[in-house]
Amino acid sequence: MTAAPSSARKVAVVTLGCARNEVDSEELAGRLAAGGYELIDDADAADAVLVNTCGFIESAKKDSVDAILAATDSGAPVVAVGCMAERYGSELAGALPEATVLGFDDYAQIGDRLDDVIAGRPLVPHTPRDRRTLLPISPVQRTAATTAVDAPAIPGHDWLRRKRLASGPMAALKLASGCDRRCAFCAIPTFRGAFVSRPPAEVLGEAHWLAGQGVTELVLVSENSTSYGKDLGDLRSLEKLLPELAAVPGIVRVRVAYLQPAELRPGLLDLIATTPGIAPYFDLSFQHSSPTLLRRMRRFGGTDDFLRTIERARSLAPGAGFRTNVILGFPGETEEDVAELERFLTLGRLDAVGVFGYSDEDGTEAIGLPGKLDQVEIDARVRRITDLVEELTAQRAEDRIGERVEVLLTEDLSAEEGPGSWLGHAAHQDPDADGTTTVAGVPEGAVAGQLVEAVVEGTEGVDLVARAVVPAGAGTGR
C-alpha cells in the first residue's frame, strides 16, 4: 500500500458478505485513496469507518447490523454502504442513527461523502427503489452515460479505481452485476438491478492489472456468471473470454463462480471441464432438487437433470469439483421433497454444500405464498440435511485419496509442520469456502501462488492431505 501523507485522513474499510462485495470494497478503497485518504486496518485510529454491508438473508443482515454497531466503538463516524444500505436506505438510517447510510449512487463521490460525514455536515439517506427500473443499460452505454448526474451506479465495474485490500495470490474479478432471474425467494435483483455485463476488454484489462499485483488465480464472480454477455448480444461471450483470461501472463488458474444450472450451456460446460488453465470447477446454485418445489421457487430442473449435468462434467474431467447451496423449508416443502433432495445429494457426490433455512425476504414472491413451515420444522430439516452433507462431503474427499491434484500454494507451513510443508487449495476447492489441501514435500524455493502437483494421501473432513510430486530435475517456477 502506498504511503500517504501524514496529514491524510484515515479510513478503515470493513467488508461483509460475498466476493462480489469484496470487489466493491476495493473499488471504494481505490476511489478513497485517489481522493487523498489513507487506508488503514485499525478502526480505532481511523477518522471514519466504512462498513460494506450484506443484505442477502436475515442472518447476513444481522451480521451487518452487528458490524455497524461494533464499528461505533471506535469513536469515529461510521458510514454504511453495500447491499443492506442500498436495500433499506432511510429505514436503516432511522433504525441506526449511529451511522450514515449511503447508496450505490454515492460510490462515485465516496470521498466527498466521507468529507461531509467527518465534517459533521448532514446527509439525507436515499429512499430505496427497485433498481431494475434503472437498467438494463449496456456497459458501452454506461461509459457514455457516466457524465450524466442521474446515471445509475454499477458497483465493482470501475477497476481503474480499484485498490487491493488483501494480499495473496487469489483475487475475485467481477464479470457483471445484477440479475434478471425472478426466483421467488430472492430479493437481490431489486437492489442490485438488472443484469449488466462488463465489456470483455475491460475484464481482460483488470485481469492483466491483477496479475501485475501478484495474483495468480482469478475467481470470476457475478450474480449469475452463465448470463455473461447476453446483454452484449453474445451468449457465448464467456466461452470466448475464458481462454483469453487463462492466457494472461502470470495467471495460472481461472475459476468461475455462481453458475445457474438452467443456463449452463453444453459448450460452456465442456470448456470449463477441458480447457488448460481453467479449473474444472462447477459452482452450481441448485437450491433444491425436487422438481415440484423448484417450480414453486420459479426455478427449473430437478434431480435427474442435475445428475446428468454432473455426469457429463465428470465424463470429461473425472476430478471435477462441484459445490452448491440448498434451501430447506421453502413454503410448501413436503417430506417427499426433502427425501428427493436427499436422493440427489447422495447420488451427486458433491464436494461442498451450503445448507440454509428459508426465511421471508421483503419484496419477494415467496413472502406471500401459502404453506409456510414452522421455524422449529425448518431448523430440524436444516440439521438433518447438514448432518447428511457433512457425511457425504467427507466421503467425497476420501474418494480422492490416490488422486493427483494441482494445488495453488498459499501459506508456507514449514515453521510449524517441517520443511516443504505448505497450505493451499486444489482445483476443486474454492479458496473461500470449500476446504484446503496441505502439501508435504514441496521443493525448496516454492512461493505463494505457485501450482504444485500432488498426490492425495489422506483427509481431515473435507480437507486433503497430499504429497508433492516432483519430476527428477524439475524446478519450482510458475
C-alpha positions as CSV (number, residue, x, y, z in Angstrom):
1,M,0.0,0.0,0.0
2,T,1.5,3.4,-1.0
3,A,2.3,5.6,2.0
4,A,0.0,8.6,2.3
5,P,1.0,12.0,3.7
6,S,0.8,12.2,7.5
7,S,-2.0,14.8,7.1
8,A,-4.2,12.4,5.1
9,R,-7.5,11.4,6.7
10,K,-7.6,7.8,7.6
11,V,-10.4,5.3,6.8
12,A,-10.9,1.7,7.8
13,V,-13.0,-0.5,5.4
14,V,-14.9,-3.4,6.8
15,T,-16.5,-5.9,4.3
16,L,-19.2,-8.4,4.9
17,G,-20.8,-10.9,2.6
18,C,-19.6,-12.4,-0.7
19,A,-16.7,-12.0,-3.0
20,R,-18.8,-9.5,-5.1
21,N,-18.8,-7.2,-2.1
22,E,-15.0,-7.6,-1.7
23,V,-14.6,-6.2,-5.3
24,D,-17.0,-3.4,-4.5
25,S,-15.0,-2.5,-1.3
26,E,-11.8,-2.5,-3.4
27,E,-13.4,0.0,-5.8
28,L,-14.4,2.2,-2.9
29,A,-10.9,1.9,-1.5
30,G,-9.4,2.9,-4.8
31,R,-11.7,6.0,-5.0
32,L,-10.9,7.0,-1.4
33,A,-7.1,6.6,-2.0
34,A,-7.4,8.7,-5.1
35,G,-9.2,11.3,-3.0
36,G,-6.3,11.5,-0.6
37,Y,-7.5,9.1,2.1
38,E,-5.1,6.7,3.8
39,L,-6.5,3.2,4.1
40,I,-5.8,1.5,7.5
41,D,-6.8,-1.7,9.3
42,D,-7.2,-0.2,12.8
43,A,-10.7,1.3,13.2
44,D,-9.7,2.9,16.5
45,A,-7.1,5.0,14.7
46,A,-9.4,6.0,11.8
47,D,-11.1,9.2,11.1
48,A,-14.0,7.2,9.6
49,V,-15.1,3.6,9.3
50,L,-16.8,2.4,6.1
51,V,-18.9,-0.8,6.6
52,N,-19.8,-2.6,3.3
53,T,-22.9,-4.5,4.4
54,C,-24.7,-7.6,3.1
55,G,-28.4,-7.7,2.7
56,F,-29.0,-11.2,1.3
57,I,-30.7,-13.2,4.1
58,E,-31.8,-12.5,7.7
59,S,-28.6,-13.8,9.3
60,A,-26.4,-11.7,7.0
61,K,-28.4,-8.6,7.8
62,K,-28.0,-9.2,11.5
63,D,-24.2,-9.6,11.0
64,S,-24.2,-6.3,9.1
65,V,-26.0,-4.5,11.9
66,D,-23.7,-6.0,14.5
67,A,-20.7,-4.9,12.4
68,I,-22.0,-1.3,12.2
69,L,-22.6,-1.2,16.0
70,A,-19.2,-2.7,16.7
71,A,-17.6,0.0,14.4
72,T,-19.2,2.7,16.5
73,D,-17.0,1.6,19.4
74,S,-14.0,3.2,17.6
75,G,-15.4,6.6,18.3
76,A,-15.0,7.5,14.6
77,P,-18.0,8.4,12.3
78,V,-19.4,5.2,10.8
79,V,-20.7,5.0,7.2
80,A,-22.8,2.1,6.0
81,V,-22.7,1.2,2.3
82,G,-23.4,-2.0,0.3
83,C,-26.5,-4.2,-0.3
84,M,-28.2,-3.7,3.1
85,A,-27.7,0.1,2.9
86,E,-29.0,0.2,-0.7
87,R,-31.9,-2.1,0.1
88,Y,-33.2,-0.2,3.2
89,G,-31.8,3.3,2.9
90,S,-33.7,5.8,5.1
91,E,-35.3,2.9,7.0
92,L,-31.9,1.6,8.1
93,A,-30.8,5.2,8.9
94,G,-33.8,5.6,11.2
95,A,-33.1,2.3,12.9
96,L,-29.3,3.0,13.3
97,P,-28.8,6.8,13.9
98,E,-25.2,5.9,14.9
99,A,-24.3,5.5,11.2
100,T,-24.6,7.5,8.0
101,V,-26.3,5.3,5.3
102,L,-25.2,5.8,1.7
103,G,-26.5,4.0,-1.5
104,F,-24.7,2.8,-4.6
105,D,-25.2,6.1,-6.4
106,D,-22.9,7.7,-3.8
107,Y,-20.0,5.5,-4.7
108,A,-18.6,7.8,-7.5
109,Q,-18.3,10.6,-4.9
110,I,-17.5,8.5,-1.9
111,G,-14.5,10.7,-0.9
112,D,-16.7,13.8,-0.9
113,R,-19.3,11.9,1.1
114,L,-16.8,10.9,3.8
115,D,-15.6,14.5,3.9
116,D,-19.1,15.6,4.7
117,V,-19.5,13.0,7.4
118,I,-16.2,13.8,9.1
119,A,-17.0,17.5,9.0
120,G,-20.5,16.9,10.5
121,R,-22.4,18.0,7.5
122,P,-25.7,16.1,7.4
123,L,-26.6,13.8,4.5
124,V,-30.1,12.7,3.6
125,P,-30.3,8.9,3.2
126,H,-31.8,7.7,0.0
127,T,-35.2,6.2,-0.4
128,P,-34.9,2.7,-1.7
129,R,-36.2,1.9,-5.1
130,D,-36.4,-1.1,-7.4
131,R,-33.1,-0.8,-9.3
132,R,-34.4,-2.9,-12.1
133,T,-36.3,0.2,-13.3
134,L,-32.9,1.9,-13.8
135,L,-31.5,-0.8,-16.0
136,P,-30.7,-2.6,-18.3
137,I,-28.0,-0.2,-19.5
138,S,-25.3,-1.9,-21.5
139,P,-21.7,-1.2,-20.4
140,V,-21.0,0.7,-23.7
141,Q,-24.0,2.9,-23.0
142,R,-22.9,3.2,-19.4
143,T,-19.5,4.5,-20.4
144,A,-21.1,7.3,-22.4
145,A,-23.6,8.0,-19.7
146,T,-21.4,8.3,-16.7
147,T,-21.2,12.0,-17.1
148,A,-24.9,12.3,-16.5
149,V,-25.9,13.1,-13.0
150,D,-28.7,10.5,-12.9
151,A,-26.5,7.7,-14.4
152,P,-27.1,4.6,-12.3
153,A,-24.0,3.4,-10.3
154,I,-22.9,-0.2,-11.0
155,P,-20.7,-1.2,-8.1
156,G,-17.5,-3.1,-8.9
157,H,-17.3,-2.0,-12.5
158,D,-14.6,0.7,-12.2
159,W,-11.4,-1.4,-12.0
160,L,-9.3,1.7,-12.8
161,R,-10.1,2.9,-9.3
162,R,-9.7,-0.5,-7.6
163,K,-7.2,-0.9,-4.8
164,R,-6.5,-4.4,-3.4
165,L,-7.3,-4.6,0.3
166,A,-5.8,-8.1,0.8
167,S,-2.5,-9.6,-0.3
168,G,-2.3,-13.1,-1.6
169,P,-2.3,-14.9,-4.9
170,M,-6.1,-15.1,-5.3
171,A,-8.5,-12.3,-6.3
172,A,-12.1,-12.0,-7.3
173,L,-12.8,-10.4,-10.7
174,K,-16.3,-9.2,-11.3
175,L,-17.9,-10.2,-14.6
176,A,-21.2,-8.5,-14.2
177,S,-23.7,-7.0,-11.7
178,G,-27.4,-7.6,-11.1
179,C,-29.7,-10.4,-12.1
180,D,-32.7,-10.9,-14.5
181,R,-34.0,-14.0,-12.9
182,R,-37.1,-14.0,-10.7
183,C,-36.5,-16.7,-8.1
184,A,-39.4,-16.5,-5.6
185,F,-37.1,-16.4,-2.6
186,C,-34.6,-13.8,-3.7
187,A,-34.6,-10.0,-3.4
188,I,-31.2,-9.4,-5.0
189,P,-32.5,-8.1,-8.3
190,T,-34.5,-5.4,-6.6
191,F,-31.5,-3.8,-5.0
192,R,-28.7,-4.9,-7.4
193,G,-30.6,-4.1,-10.5
194,A,-30.9,-5.9,-13.8
195,F,-28.0,-7.9,-15.3
196,V,-25.2,-5.8,-16.7
197,S,-22.1,-7.4,-18.2
198,R,-18.7,-5.7,-18.2
199,P,-17.1,-5.5,-21.7
200,P,-14.7,-8.3,-22.3
201,A,-11.8,-5.8,-22.9
202,E,-12.5,-4.3,-19.5
203,V,-12.4,-7.7,-17.8
204,L,-9.2,-8.6,-19.6
205,G,-7.7,-5.3,-18.6
206,E,-8.4,-5.9,-15.0
207,A,-7.0,-9.4,-15.2
208,H,-3.7,-8.0,-16.5
209,W,-3.7,-5.5,-13.7
210,L,-4.4,-8.1,-11.1
211,A,-1.6,-10.3,-12.5
212,G,0.7,-7.3,-12.1
213,Q,-0.4,-7.2,-8.4
214,G,0.9,-10.7,-7.8
215,V,-2.4,-12.5,-8.4
216,T,-2.1,-16.0,-10.0
217,E,-5.6,-17.3,-9.6
218,L,-8.7,-15.4,-10.7
219,V,-12.1,-16.1,-9.4
220,L,-14.8,-14.8,-11.7
221,V,-17.8,-13.6,-9.8
222,S,-21.3,-12.1,-10.5
223,E,-24.8,-12.8,-9.5
224,N,-25.1,-15.2,-12.5
225,S,-22.0,-15.9,-14.5
226,T,-23.8,-18.0,-17.1
227,S,-25.7,-14.9,-18.2
228,Y,-22.4,-13.1,-19.1
229,G,-22.7,-11.4,-22.5
230,K,-26.4,-11.8,-23.0
231,D,-26.9,-8.0,-22.8
232,L,-23.9,-7.6,-25.2
233,G,-25.7,-9.7,-27.8
234,D,-23.5,-12.7,-27.5
235,L,-24.3,-15.6,-25.2
236,R,-21.0,-17.2,-26.0
237,S,-19.0,-14.3,-24.5
238,L,-17.8,-16.3,-21.6
239,E,-16.7,-19.2,-23.7
240,K,-14.6,-16.7,-25.7
241,L,-13.3,-14.8,-22.7
242,L,-12.2,-17.7,-20.5
243,P,-9.2,-18.9,-22.8
244,E,-8.1,-15.3,-23.0
245,L,-8.1,-14.9,-19.3
246,A,-6.2,-18.2,-18.9
247,A,-3.5,-16.9,-21.3
248,V,-2.8,-13.7,-19.3
249,P,0.9,-13.8,-18.3
250,G,1.2,-14.7,-14.6
251,I,-2.2,-16.2,-14.3
252,V,-2.0,-20.0,-13.6
253,R,-5.7,-20.7,-12.9
254,V,-9.1,-19.2,-13.6
255,R,-12.1,-20.3,-11.6
256,V,-15.8,-19.5,-12.5
257,A,-18.2,-19.0,-9.6
258,Y,-22.0,-18.6,-9.5
259,L,-23.3,-20.7,-12.4
260,Q,-27.0,-21.2,-13.0
261,P,-27.8,-24.8,-13.7
262,A,-30.7,-23.9,-16.1
263,E,-28.3,-21.7,-18.2
264,L,-25.2,-23.9,-18.2
265,R,-24.8,-24.5,-21.9
266,P,-23.1,-27.7,-23.1
267,G,-20.4,-25.7,-24.8
268,L,-19.6,-23.8,-21.6
269,L,-19.6,-26.9,-19.5
270,D,-17.3,-28.7,-21.9
271,L,-14.9,-25.7,-22.0
272,I,-14.7,-25.4,-18.2
273,A,-14.1,-29.1,-17.9
274,T,-11.4,-29.4,-20.6
275,T,-9.5,-26.1,-21.0
276,P,-6.0,-25.9,-19.6
277,G,-5.7,-23.1,-17.1
278,I,-9.5,-23.2,-16.3
279,A,-10.3,-25.0,-13.0
280,P,-12.8,-27.9,-13.7
281,Y,-15.0,-26.5,-11.0
282,F,-18.7,-26.1,-11.1
283,D,-20.3,-23.8,-8.5
284,L,-24.0,-24.5,-9.4
285,S,-26.8,-23.0,-7.4
286,F,-29.2,-25.9,-7.4
287,Q,-31.1,-24.6,-4.3
288,H,-33.1,-27.8,-4.2
289,S,-33.7,-30.9,-6.4
290,S,-37.4,-31.6,-6.1
291,P,-38.9,-30.6,-9.5
292,T,-42.2,-29.7,-7.9
293,L,-40.6,-27.4,-5.3
294,L,-38.3,-25.8,-7.8
295,R,-41.3,-24.7,-9.9
296,R,-42.7,-23.0,-6.8
297,M,-39.3,-21.3,-6.4
298,R,-39.6,-20.1,-10.1
299,R,-36.6,-22.3,-11.0
300,F,-36.1,-25.2,-13.4
301,G,-34.7,-28.7,-13.5
302,G,-34.6,-31.4,-10.8
303,T,-32.6,-34.4,-9.5
304,D,-32.3,-36.3,-12.8
305,D,-31.4,-33.1,-14.9
306,F,-28.8,-32.2,-12.3
307,L,-27.3,-35.6,-12.2
308,R,-26.9,-35.7,-15.9
309,T,-25.1,-32.4,-15.8
310,I,-22.7,-33.8,-13.1
311,E,-22.2,-37.0,-15.1
312,R,-21.4,-35.1,-18.3
313,A,-18.8,-32.9,-16.5
314,R,-17.2,-35.9,-14.8
315,S,-17.0,-37.8,-18.1
316,L,-14.8,-35.0,-19.4
317,A,-12.9,-34.3,-16.1
318,P,-13.2,-37.1,-13.5
319,G,-11.8,-35.0,-10.8
320,A,-14.1,-32.0,-11.4
321,G,-15.3,-30.2,-8.3
322,F,-18.9,-29.4,-7.5
323,R,-20.4,-27.1,-4.9
324,T,-23.9,-25.8,-4.4
325,N,-26.3,-24.2,-1.9
326,V,-29.7,-25.7,-0.9
327,I,-32.7,-24.1,0.9
328,L,-34.8,-26.1,3.4
329,G,-38.2,-25.1,4.5
330,F,-39.4,-23.2,1.5
331,P,-43.2,-22.7,1.6
332,G,-45.0,-25.9,0.6
333,E,-41.9,-28.1,1.0
334,T,-43.1,-31.7,1.9
335,E,-41.3,-34.7,3.4
336,E,-41.3,-36.1,-0.2
337,D,-39.4,-33.0,-1.4
338,V,-36.8,-33.4,1.3
339,A,-36.4,-37.1,0.5
340,E,-35.8,-36.2,-3.1
341,L,-33.1,-33.7,-2.1
342,E,-31.5,-36.4,0.0
343,R,-31.5,-38.7,-3.1
344,F,-29.8,-36.1,-5.2
345,L,-27.2,-35.2,-2.6
346,T,-26.4,-38.9,-2.1
347,L,-26.1,-39.7,-5.8
348,G,-24.4,-36.4,-6.8
349,R,-21.4,-36.8,-4.5
350,L,-20.7,-33.1,-4.3
351,D,-17.6,-31.6,-2.8
352,A,-19.2,-28.8,-0.9
353,V,-22.8,-27.9,0.0
354,G,-24.1,-24.8,1.9
355,V,-27.4,-25.5,3.8
356,F,-29.7,-22.7,4.6
357,G,-33.1,-22.4,6.2
358,Y,-35.8,-20.4,4.4
359,S,-36.7,-17.0,5.8
360,D,-39.1,-14.5,4.4
361,E,-37.5,-11.7,2.4
362,D,-39.2,-8.3,1.8
363,G,-40.3,-7.8,-1.8
364,T,-40.2,-11.4,-2.8
365,E,-43.0,-13.6,-4.2
366,A,-42.4,-16.3,-1.5
367,I,-43.3,-14.0,1.3
368,G,-47.0,-14.3,0.2
369,L,-47.0,-18.0,-0.6
370,P,-49.2,-20.4,1.4
371,G,-47.7,-23.5,3.1
372,K,-45.3,-21.7,5.5
373,L,-43.5,-24.1,7.8
374,D,-42.9,-23.6,11.5
375,Q,-39.4,-22.4,12.3
376,V,-38.9,-25.5,14.5
377,E,-39.6,-27.7,11.5
378,I,-37.3,-25.6,9.2
379,D,-34.5,-25.9,11.8
380,A,-35.0,-29.6,12.1
381,R,-34.7,-30.1,8.3
382,V,-31.6,-27.9,8.2
383,R,-29.9,-30.1,10.8
384,R,-31.0,-33.2,9.0
385,I,-29.5,-32.2,5.7
386,T,-26.5,-30.6,7.3
387,D,-25.6,-33.9,9.0
388,L,-26.1,-35.7,5.7
389,V,-23.9,-33.2,3.8
390,E,-21.1,-33.4,6.3
391,E,-21.0,-37.2,6.0
392,L,-21.3,-37.1,2.2
393,T,-18.7,-34.4,1.6
394,A,-16.2,-36.2,3.9
395,Q,-16.8,-39.4,1.9
396,R,-16.2,-37.5,-1.3
397,A,-12.9,-36.2,0.0
398,E,-11.9,-39.8,0.9
399,D,-12.7,-40.8,-2.7
400,R,-9.9,-38.5,-3.8
401,I,-7.2,-40.5,-1.9
402,G,-4.7,-41.6,-4.5
403,E,-5.8,-38.8,-6.9
404,R,-3.4,-36.3,-8.5
405,V,-4.4,-32.7,-7.8
406,E,-2.9,-29.4,-8.7
407,V,-2.6,-27.3,-5.6
408,L,-2.2,-23.5,-5.6
409,L,0.2,-22.7,-2.7
410,T,-1.0,-20.0,-0.3
411,E,0.9,-20.3,3.0
412,D,4.3,-21.7,3.9
413,L,3.9,-24.0,6.9
414,S,7.5,-25.1,7.2
415,A,8.0,-23.4,10.6
416,E,5.1,-25.4,12.1
417,E,4.9,-28.6,10.1
418,G,8.5,-29.1,8.9
419,P,10.4,-28.1,5.7
420,G,8.5,-28.3,2.5
421,S,5.0,-28.1,4.1
422,W,2.5,-25.7,2.5
423,L,-1.2,-24.9,2.7
424,G,-3.1,-24.4,-0.5
425,H,-6.2,-25.4,-2.4
426,A,-6.8,-27.8,-5.2
427,A,-8.8,-27.1,-8.4
428,H,-12.0,-28.5,-6.8
429,Q,-11.7,-26.2,-3.8
430,D,-12.9,-22.6,-3.8
431,P,-10.4,-20.5,-1.9
432,D,-13.0,-19.1,0.5
433,A,-15.5,-22.0,1.0
434,D,-14.5,-25.5,0.0
435,G,-11.7,-26.7,2.3
436,T,-8.0,-26.8,1.9
437,T,-5.1,-29.0,0.9
438,T,-2.0,-29.4,3.0
439,V,1.0,-30.5,0.9
440,A,4.2,-32.0,2.2
441,G,7.5,-32.4,0.2
442,V,7.3,-29.1,-1.7
443,P,10.7,-28.3,-3.1
444,E,12.7,-25.5,-1.6
445,G,12.2,-22.2,-3.3
446,A,8.5,-22.6,-3.7
447,V,6.5,-19.4,-3.5
448,A,2.9,-18.5,-2.7
449,G,0.8,-18.5,-5.9
450,Q,2.7,-21.4,-7.5
451,L,0.9,-24.5,-8.7
452,V,2.3,-27.8,-7.4
453,E,1.1,-31.3,-8.5
454,A,0.5,-33.6,-5.6
455,V,-1.0,-37.0,-4.7
456,V,-3.7,-37.1,-2.1
457,E,-2.7,-39.3,0.9
458,G,-5.4,-38.6,3.4
459,T,-8.2,-36.4,4.6
460,E,-9.5,-34.4,7.5
461,G,-13.2,-33.9,6.9
462,V,-13.3,-32.1,3.5
463,D,-9.6,-31.0,3.8
464,L,-7.0,-33.0,1.9
465,V,-3.5,-34.1,3.0
466,A,-1.2,-34.6,0.0
467,R,2.5,-35.0,-1.0
468,A,4.1,-33.1,-3.8
469,V,5.1,-34.9,-7.0
470,V,8.4,-33.5,-8.2
471,P,9.8,-34.9,-11.5
472,A,13.5,-35.5,-11.5
473,G,15.4,-32.3,-12.2
474,A,12.3,-30.2,-12.2
475,G,12.4,-26.6,-11.0
476,T,9.8,-24.8,-9.0
477,G,8.9,-21.8,-11.2
478,R,5.2,-21.0,-12.0
